[in-house]
Amino acid sequence: MSKPPAYLLISHGSRDLRPQIALKHLARLVQQAVSASLPAPLVGTATLEFGPTCLTEQIQQFSQQAHTQGCEHVQILPLFLLPGVHVSEDVPQAVAQARCRLDQTPLRDLKLHLCPYLGCHPGMARLLKQNLQTYPFSTWILLSHGSRRPQANLVVRSLAEKLGTRVAYWSTAPGLEDCLHATPPCAKLGILPYFLFHGAIVDAIAVKVEQLQTQFQVELNLLPPLEPTNELVHLILDCLSSALCCPAHD
């Protein structure tokens, strides 16, 4: 009987402590959910930036821990919402580099599997839709960080179409101001920030929203970002077990 895998959740990382705390909490929820079917599952976290070491070393260290606990393979999930440079280049490169290092050790037979990034799960639209239906606003703006890669922004636009919302980006055009230019005064709009966890950017968005309310004389209602919930855990577990997972060393 094959031994259960270990699970590594990779986020962007931040100097702000709140995202790291939320990431650890999310890992605990995933571990609790997996433990319903697997004994003592190993669930770890790593960050692309602002981690204790570079991502390659974090993956290598977690792989060593997984091997020590008898795991035969590691499922690696990028907790990113857009297929930008981090998803397409940075994380795969770090996994490949870790694979090369492990090949020089007794861990050469340990398998690393890089899962599809979280944001590509089709259930994400359903999760966001549930959030929208909780509030009585007829007009919504889906606010994403955005990417310098146009293809990544098209993913957000497609998601907005499924949700029936307008779309805006924090780091590129169109921004929130562009969405509000055609909005009549005294209108009430909901803003759904397409971000994982509270942090500095979400704080900056809240400040910007206050400014725009005065500037455009509208009521803007900013929802919280995605947070560690059972619904999010279910998406993560589905990504981790997806048949789309591909061996990182192939």
N, C-alpha and C positions, 0 to 999 in steps of 0.2 A: 504493500500500500504506500503510495507516494505521500510524502510529508507536506503539510500545508505551507503555502507561500508566506513570505513577509511582505508588508505593504509600506511603501514610502511615498508620502505626500509632499510634493514640492511646490512651494509658493514663491512669489517674487522676493519677499523680504522687505524690511523697512527699519529705519532708525526708531520709528514709533513703536513702543512696546505693545500697543493694543492688537495689531495684526498678529504678532507672535503669540500672544496669549490666546487669541481666538483660534489660531492654527493648532495649538496644543490641545485646546478644548475639542476641536473638531476631530483630531486624531483619537482622543479618548472615546468620543461618540462612535467613531468607526470601529475602534477596538471592541467596544461593548456590543455593537451590532454583529460583528464577525464572530465574537465569542459564543453567540447563540448556536453556531454550527461547528465551530472549530475550537479546540482546546488551546487556551493561552496564546492567542494570535499576537504576532509582533507587528506593531504599527509605529512607524517613525515619521519624523518630519525633517525637511531640509529646505534651505532657501537659496535662491539664485544670487541674491545680494545681501550684504550685511549679516552674513552668517559667521560662525566662529572660524570656519575655514572656507575655502572655495567649494563650489558645489561638487566638483569631481571628488574631492577628499571626503565630503560628507557622504556621498553615495558609496564610496569605498569603505568607509568606516561602518556604515549601516550594513553593508553586505557582509563584512566580517562578523558583525554581531548576529546577523541572520544565520550565517554558517555555523557559528558557535552554538546556536539554539537548534540546530538540526534542519534548518530550512534548505530546500534544494533550489528554490528560485525566488526572485524578488520582483514584485509588481510595482512599477513606478508610475505614479499619476501626477502629471503637471496640473496644478490647480490654477489654470489660467482660463480666461474667458474669451480671448481673441487669439487667432492663429497668426500672431505677429512674430517678430524676430526671436523672441524668447522661446516660443513653441517650435518654430521651424528650424532654428539654428542652435541657440544657446543650450537648451536642455539636452537635445540629442547629442551635441558635441560633448557635454559633460558626462553623459552616460557612456558614450563610446570611449572616452578617455579612461573612465573608471573600469570599463571592460578590459581595456588593454593592460591596465595595471594589475587587475585580478588575474589575468592570464599568466602573469609572472609569479604567481603565488599558488599555494595548495588550493585556492578557491577557484581554479580555472574552470571547474565543472559547474560552478554556481551559475544559474541562468538569470539574466536580467531582462525583464520584459517592460518595454516602454508603452504605456497605455495611451489612447487618444486623450487629448486635453479635455478638461472638464466641460468647457463651454460648447463643445460640439455635440454633447449629448442631446438628443431630441426632446428629452424630458425637461430641459431647461426652460423652454417656452411655457410648458404647463406649470412649472413652479412659479415663474414670474406672473403668469396669468392669475394664479391664486392670490398673489399679493395685490394685484390691481383690483380684483373683485372685492377686496376687503374695504375699499374706500370709494365714496360716491362721486368720483370726478369723471366727467364725460370726455375730457381732453387730457391726454397723457403725453409725456415726453420721456423716452428711454434715453438716459444719459450714460454714455460709455466713455471710457478713457480715450479710445481711439488709437490708431496706429499710423505710422508713416507708410505702412504697406496698404495700398488701396483695397486689396483683396480681403484683408482682415476687416476693414470697415464695411465691406459689402455683407459680411456675415451678420454684423449688427443691424444693418438695414433690413436684411431678410428677417431677422428676429423681430424687428419693430413692425414689419408688415404682418407677421403672424399674430402679434399682440394688438394690432390696430392702433399703434401709437406713432407719434412723431419721433424723430431721432435727432440726437445732438451728441457732440463729442467734447470732451474736456480739453484735449490737447491739439485738436485740429478742427477745421471747418466741416460742416456747420456747427456753430456753438449754440449755447442757450439763447444768446441775444438774437441770433438769426431766426430761431423758432418763435421768438416773441414779437418780432416786428409786425407780423400780420395778425396778432392777437388783439381783439378789442379791449378797451379799458374795462376794469371791474370783472374780467373773466377769472374763472377759477381753474387752475391746472394742477395736475399731479405730476411730480417728477420722480421717476424710478431710477435711482443710480445703479448702473450695472457694474458693481464693484463687489469684491469679496472683502468683507470685514470693514469696520470703522478704522479710520486712520487720517493722516494729514490731508490727503486729497479730499476725502469726504468732508473734513472740516472746512477746507477752502471752498468747496462747493456750497456749503451752508452759508458762508459769508457772502458768496457771489449771489446766491438766491435772494438774500435780504436786500442787497443792492438793486437787483433787477426788479424786485417788487415795487420799490419806490420809483425807479426809472420808468417803468412801463405801466404803473398803476394797475397791477394785476395781483391776484392772490396765488402764490406759488406754494404748493404743499410738497415738501421734500420727504420722501420715504426713507427708511433706513436701507443700507446696502444688504446684500446677502449675508447671512449670519449662520453660525453652526446650528442647524436644525435637523430634525429627523428626516425631513423631506430632502434636504441637501445630502445627508448621509446616504440615502437610498440611491441618489444619482451617482454618488462616488462609488458605492459598492458595485453598481452596474457597470461603471467604467472599468473598475478593477477586474471584473470577471468577463469583460467583453471579449468576444471572439476576434475582435479587430486588433487585439494586442499582438504586437510583433516582436520577436526576439531582437534585442538591441545589438547582439553580436553577429547577426546574419548579414 
